[in-house]
């Protein structure tokens, strides 16, 4: 399987960058013989595209897209609508709705994503976020602070294997969007031709 992985957030000091770097290494460590990871945000010759951050989600992905969402509050808060004029936020929601699967760090975030964003629960996968093994954990660790801590048995190796399973699932059913009722809403908004 050829996976395009958007590694752009990996260069910053934000918790998304830490997650992106660790996940990319875990995917490399758990890849099969025929699996290939391309670090790009343009998934032209890939079978699956993974955006480990919301800003990397594409409106028109040429292949099934998987998006990691670590915080639904950022997508639903009023200040975000005012800052971006609403259009940017609406496009983020639309890109998430077009994803084949969405990965979230906890059941709480999964519930919020289903309720606030209208995502189909069967398309939302819970994969706990594990802290960076190269950084000593502290009580104020931003990766752990925003979500439930991962079970003690989970390692980045487990996260990598679980993510590869999500990719396989996205390839198995690439045609269905992640949103329930998306086609109904589009049908309501689409004007009918006069008879």
Secondary structure, 3 states (H helix, E strand, C coil): CEEEEECHHHHCCCHHHHHHHHHHHHHHHHCCCCCEEEECCCCCCCCEEEECCHHHCCCCCCCEEEEEECCCHHHHCHHHHHHHCCHHHHHHHHHHHCCCEEEECCHHHHHHHHHHHCECHHHEEECCCCCCCCCCCCCCCHHHHCCCCCCCCCCHHHHHHHHHHHHHHHHHCCCCCCECCHHHHHHHHCCCCCC
